[in-house]
Amino acid sequence: MSLSLNQWTTRQWSLPEAVDGCVRHGLEAIGLWREKVAETGLAESVKLVRAAGLRVSSLCRGGFLTTGDPTAYAQALEDNRRAIDEAAELEAGCLVLVVGGLPGVKPGEALPASGFTRDLAGARERVAEALSELAPYAGERGVKLALEPLHPIYCPDRAVLSTLGQALELSLPYPEEQVGVVVDTFHVWWDPRLFEDVARAGNRIASYQVCDYLHPLPEDILLGRGMMGDGVIDFRPITRAVQAAGYAGDVEVEIFNADIWAADADEVVATMKTRYEEVVLP
Amino acid sequence: MSLSLNQWTTRQWSLPEAVDGCVRHGLEAIGLWREKVAETGLAESVKLVRAAGLRVSSLCRGGFLTTGDPTAYAQALEDNRRAIDEAAELEAGCLVLVVGGLPGVKPGEALPASGFTRDLAGARERVAEALSELAPYAGERGVKLALEPLHPIYCPDRAVLSTLGQALELSLPYPEEQVGVVVDTFHVWWDPRLFEDVARAGNRIASYQVCDYLHPLPEDILLGRGMMGDGVIDFRPITRAVQAAGYAGDVEVEIFNADIWAADADEVVATMKTRYEEVVLP
């Protein structure tokens, strides 16, 4: 296992700065975000990570596939195909999919007065349908889709995929090279079936992401992700379980946190390296 | 199934006022809270609910059993035995147990600098141990303990019991009359295994509580419970599943919500009755 910087942790850095930061801090891998890749340009991003000798541990993110509107659904599929193309160019370890919430509920926004649906089961079915469209496309391009279950707190607006077990079930109809799952400690630490499902996931584990779960959560719950050691998660048993399941890939640190984004990014990476040794590695 | 007012929904009312409110609004049952019972006195509370001809659908609540400190643990067990005694006196349908969070993490407070533990598995084992102490005591007094899984957002500080499936597993070593589970829509609506676990729970369902899940949650996440219809939950399929599992008891409306507590309690009960018909009943 090797430490990777998910570039959203140092969102204050552009892609070239993050690549440079990884090299300076002796990291071998980086997790990229599409927004940042677009800012620098895909071809230039590919050139930079290759020149730096970095692996792209993941590309974040595709998904948001639950809409019931046919036009929006077609657009979402098309956008996901572009994300797959980008992941192929970047030779990313996987494309992370955040599948989307209840149709009509916009991430982080209040419920609209009308035009949203509470049909959770239907939204979940739509994800399975979309996957049947996208998995073969990804397979042809050698890209692995990584289904990311999100903490149930994000079920209304970001991901109707709420547990590792549920993600695993969704992945089973496809070859392991086409569809895997993400184990992100923030999202799954509470799950009573976690260790059983990590073992069951085995080679389906496409990405292991770590960050802590802060308590209490800040008002903007999206920013409740903290530096490892600052929250309530006991990382070592999870890391051991992921290893025992056969995962030998990169360990991405992905933190969304206003204080960390306001800090000196070099210090953030230095702290991340220390904490990784202190609390994440078994 | 019959509608019951959990008195925390109209927390602005004392116990005598809530009993009176139930009678005026034609309800047959009430869910009581220990704090309110203590305020009025146990004997007087018993007298009032009997005179009013009300069933006590549940007593809230026992629990908070995860501490690793022997003295505090003994005190917690003792307090739970008192709660069982009170439930027996009140002839409550069940005593709801909110099992407690990570040892040393106080509900709603920031993590202490030291003196808390991240040992989630250990905390869960302690709940199982405590249950083995309390279940026989409850059984002797004819009280059913109702294990309440709380939404994973409360795992750090209120309940390491996070899913219905997990609650069910904990209950299985005991007779159905001694240990059951609570299905509270707010806590379980997102669970991909909900319908399977409700069916599996069958006669173990000791209480069905309803309230909506607001989105976005308010800053104090404890108060994210809303009037049915004001949030994202599709109640009817859950009600149908609970009925199909064999539950024919009371349906308690339990809402923690600053606006509702500031409103006229009679209007709250009237709205609750309407919404129950409109969105909860199949």
Boltz contact constraints between the chains, C-beta under 6 A:
constraints:
  - contact:
      token1: [A, 111]
      token2: [B, 215]
      max_distance: 6.0
  - contact:
      token1: [A, 118]
      token2: [B, 232]
      max_distance: 6.0
  - contact:
      token1: [A, 118]
      token2: [B, 234]
      max_distance: 6.0
  - contact:
      token1: [A, 152]
      token2: [B, 152]
      max_distance: 6.0
  - contact:
      token1: [A, 152]
      token2: [B, 190]
      max_distance: 6.0
  - contact:
      token1: [A, 153]
      token2: [B, 153]
      max_distance: 6.0
  - contact:
      token1: [A, 155]
      token2: [B, 190]
      max_distance: 6.0
  - contact:
      token1: [A, 156]
      token2: [B, 215]
      max_distance: 6.0
  - contact:
      token1: [A, 156]
      token2: [B, 232]
      max_distance: 6.0
  - contact:
      token1: [A, 162]
      token2: [B, 190]
      max_distance: 6.0
  - contact:
      token1: [A, 162]
      token2: [B, 192]
      max_distance: 6.0
  - contact:
      token1: [A, 163]
      token2: [B, 192]
      max_distance: 6.0
  - contact:
      token1: [A, 166]
      token2: [B, 192]
      max_distance: 6.0
  - contact:
      token1: [A, 190]
      token2: [B, 152]
      max_distance: 6.0
  - contact:
      token1: [A, 190]
      token2: [B, 155]
      max_distance: 6.0
  - contact:
      token1: [A, 190]
      token2: [B, 162]
      max_distance: 6.0
  - contact:
      token1: [A, 192]
      token2: [B, 162]
      max_distance: 6.0
  - contact:
      token1: [A, 192]
      token2: [B, 163]
      max_distance: 6.0
  - contact:
      token1: [A, 192]
      token2: [B, 166]
      max_distance: 6.0
  - contact:
      token1: [A, 215]
      token2: [B, 111]
      max_distance: 6.0
  - contact:
      token1: [A, 215]
      token2: [B, 156]
      max_distance: 6.0
  - contact:
      token1: [A, 219]
      token2: [B, 219]
      max_distance: 6.0
  - contact:
      token1: [A, 232]
      token2: [B, 118]
      max_distance: 6.0
  - contact:
      token1: [A, 232]
      token2: [B, 156]
      max_distance: 6.0
  - contact:
      token1: [A, 234]
      token2: [B, 118]
      max_distance: 6.0
